[in-house]
Amino acid sequence: MVYLVGAGPGDKDYITVKGLRLIEKCDVIIYDRLANMELLTYTKASCEKIYVGKQNGYHTMNQEAINKILVEQGKENKLTVRLKGGDPFVFGRGGEEILALEDQGIPYEVVSGVTSAISVPASAGIPLTHRKLSQSIHIITGHTATSKNQLTQDYEHLAKVEGTLVFLMGLSNIEKITEQLIKYGKNPCTPAAVVSKGTTNAQISVRASLEKIGQIVREKNLQAPAIIIVGEVAALNFTCTRLEEKRKLRVGVTGTQSFVNRCTAMLQENNITSLDMGFMVVKETGQETWQQVFETLPLSTWLAFTSANGVRLFFAECERRRFDRRELAHVKLAVIGSGTREALENNGIYPDYCPNVYTAEELAKGLCGQLSSEDRVLMPRAVKGSKMVNEIFAGEQKVLYDIPTYDVVYDREKWERKREEMRGLDCLVFGSTSGVEGFFQMAGEKEIQQLSNMRIIAIGPVTREALQKRGVEHVEIGEQCCIESLVKLIVR
């Protein structure tokens, strides 16, 4: 079965509930340039990812080759998602892909997406219809499929149409579009607007008269993808000024995807523009270490988690093993802080101990203070976990089964996609010492120099110390080692 899923206009949160559910369970995902890459993080580990991106002037793969891949995957009897930017049926060539599937008798379903034609103007405060100003919307392609930089519409007719004109994929032709509209009678003073990279944190919008909008777009060096809006409503700006002031603050967040997702979500809840700068990937160490964990579990009286990632991976392994949760009845549970506690509680289990100060050192000290000579603590955690924990347990002569179940590795490809977004950041958040180490491994001199011009926030004193050792002195930390404190510090 092949599902053609609309990814929405850019912001990953515009994906539909149905679309996200399919992404989470698909066996193969075939995606293009306009789909937000962060949506790929919701796929299962075994999912095959195939990139077929296209952009103006350069095609990674032509449409015929894409159709061939869809047919091949459809014949494999796999749950295949074709993830397309915007909506598959709004200049998305979804119809052509369906014809190829039908020709081979392959079943398919279309899952509509939020089209950029509507959502991008709205994100810039432009209502495409408004009483007494516009009672109709006309969505137009900005170039033809067969001839480069050629217009495809009857501009003599378009110039006389009342209502709002919305041009998709027309940025490279904006001068031709405006010239043709004016040539055939559209008032040169008609309001116009262009919104670049709409709904994303890189969104830029400009407004001007029809005769001047092209010049301003070139002066501002606006980049595709962009939407052109022509009509009286283009002069409107229905954005909340108070919120827009807060959104001008641009905060980048580094760390594992779990940390980044939780932190950016909380910042967005506070109307602060947050950018996913995550380039770290959690990688399990393998079945041998999990076998060691589950063999050690019956011997343990405590099970301690030092991160939300550790909790997530442990219970995912429980699912794979069909491990009965009742077999945890003999152990008490300890967590390092509020984020880890939340991850545990999401599995219907509540911790017996959480330190007042959310650090590995305080977890070890506090836990040792509660242990008898008969207690034994199992701690499945990261390969690069704090050695201070081992030292404290050894000093207190307490038994610790420290088993590294996962490692955090650095993804060079993800970093290359993120590094350009560092320009214009006001603040950069570091969620761990491994994140600091990874940043300085990946970053060039240019990115490292940028740190001196932005606010640097670390999740806690250990991460701050790691930054200071790298020469970054101006590092702030919250009251606690948790995302809530980070966000409070930024908001304040």
GIDA-V336500 format. One record per backbone hydrogen bond with DSSP energy under -0.5 kcal/mol. NH is the residue of the N-H (numbers start at 1). CO is the residue of the C=O. Records with the same first field share a line. If there is no record, write none. Layout:
# GIDA-V336500
NH = CO / CO
This chain:
# GIDA-V336500
2 = 107
3 = 80
4 = 2 / 109
5 = 3 / 82
6 = 111
7 = 84
8 = 86
10 = 11
14 = 11
15 = 12
16 = 6
20 = 16
21 = 17
22 = 18
23 = 19
24 = 20
25 = 21
26 = 22
27 = 79
28 = 79
29 = 48
30 = 81
31 = 29 / 50
32 = 83
35 = 32
39 = 36
40 = 37
41 = 38
42 = 39
43 = 40
47 = 44
48 = 27
50 = 29 / 48
52 = 31
55 = 58
58 = 55
60 = 53 / 58
61 = 53
66 = 62
67 = 63
68 = 64
69 = 65
70 = 66
71 = 67
72 = 68
73 = 69
74 = 70
75 = 71
76 = 72 / 73
77 = 74
78 = 73
80 = 1 / 78
81 = 28
82 = 3 / 80
83 = 30 / 81
84 = 5 / 82
86 = 8
90 = 87
91 = 89
94 = 88
97 = 93
98 = 94
99 = 95
100 = 96
101 = 97
102 = 98
103 = 99
104 = 100 / 101
105 = 102
106 = 101
109 = 2
111 = 4 / 109
112 = 110
115 = 113
118 = 115
119 = 115
120 = 116
121 = 116
122 = 118
123 = 119
124 = 120 / 121
125 = 122
126 = 121
127 = 125
128 = 126
130 = 134
133 = 130
134 = 130
138 = 164
140 = 138 / 166
142 = 168
144 = 147 / 150
150 = 147
155 = 153
157 = 154
158 = 154
159 = 155
160 = 157
161 = 157 / 158
164 = 136
165 = 230
166 = 138
167 = 165 / 228
168 = 140 / 166
169 = 226
170 = 226
173 = 170
174 = 171
177 = 173
178 = 174
179 = 175
180 = 176
181 = 177
182 = 178
183 = 179
184 = 180
185 = 182
186 = 181
190 = 187
192 = 208
193 = 229
194 = 206
195 = 227
196 = 194 / 204
197 = 225
200 = 197
203 = 200
204 = 196
206 = 194
208 = 192
210 = 190
211 = 188
212 = 209
213 = 209
216 = 212
217 = 213
218 = 214
219 = 215
220 = 216
221 = 217
222 = 217
227 = 195
228 = 167
229 = 193
230 = 165
231 = 191
234 = 231
235 = 232
236 = 233
238 = 125
239 = 237
241 = 239
244 = 240
245 = 241
246 = 242
247 = 243
248 = 244 / 245
249 = 246
250 = 248
251 = 249 / 273
252 = 250 / 427
253 = 275
254 = 429
257 = 280
260 = 256
261 = 257
262 = 258
263 = 259
264 = 260
265 = 261
266 = 262
267 = 263
268 = 264
269 = 265
270 = 266 / 267
271 = 268
272 = 267
273 = 249
275 = 251
277 = 253 / 275
280 = 255
281 = 409
283 = 281 / 407
285 = 405
290 = 286
291 = 287
292 = 288
293 = 289
294 = 290
295 = 291
296 = 292
297 = 293
298 = 294
299 = 296
300 = 296 / 297
301 = 376
302 = 376
303 = 332
304 = 378
305 = 334
311 = 307
312 = 308
313 = 309
314 = 310
315 = 311
316 = 312
317 = 313
318 = 314
319 = 315
320 = 316
321 = 317
322 = 318 / 319
323 = 318
327 = 324
328 = 325
329 = 326
331 = 328
332 = 301
334 = 303
335 = 353
336 = 305
341 = 337
342 = 338
343 = 339
344 = 340
345 = 341
346 = 342
347 = 344
348 = 345
349 = 344
352 = 333
353 = 333
355 = 335
358 = 356
359 = 357
363 = 359
364 = 360
365 = 361
366 = 362
367 = 363
368 = 364
369 = 365
370 = 367
371 = 367 / 368
375 = 372
377 = 399
378 = 302 / 376
379 = 377 / 401
381 = 379 / 403
383 = 406
385 = 382
389 = 386
390 = 386
391 = 387
392 = 388
393 = 389
394 = 390
395 = 391
396 = 392
397 = 394
398 = 393
399 = 375
401 = 377
402 = 400
403 = 379 / 401
404 = 402
405 = 381 / 403
406 = 381
407 = 283
409 = 281 / 407
411 = 279
412 = 410
415 = 411
416 = 412
417 = 413
418 = 414 / 415
419 = 415
421 = 418
422 = 419
423 = 420
425 = 422
426 = 250
427 = 250
428 = 455
429 = 252
430 = 457
431 = 429
436 = 432
437 = 433
438 = 434
439 = 435
440 = 436
441 = 437
442 = 438
443 = 439
448 = 444
449 = 445
450 = 446
451 = 447 / 448
452 = 449
453 = 450
454 = 451
455 = 426
456 = 474
457 = 428
458 = 476
459 = 430
464 = 460
465 = 461
466 = 462
467 = 463
468 = 464
469 = 465
470 = 466 / 467
471 = 468
472 = 467
473 = 471
475 = 473
476 = 456
478 = 458
482 = 480
486 = 482
487 = 483
488 = 484
489 = 485
490 = 486
491 = 487
492 = 488
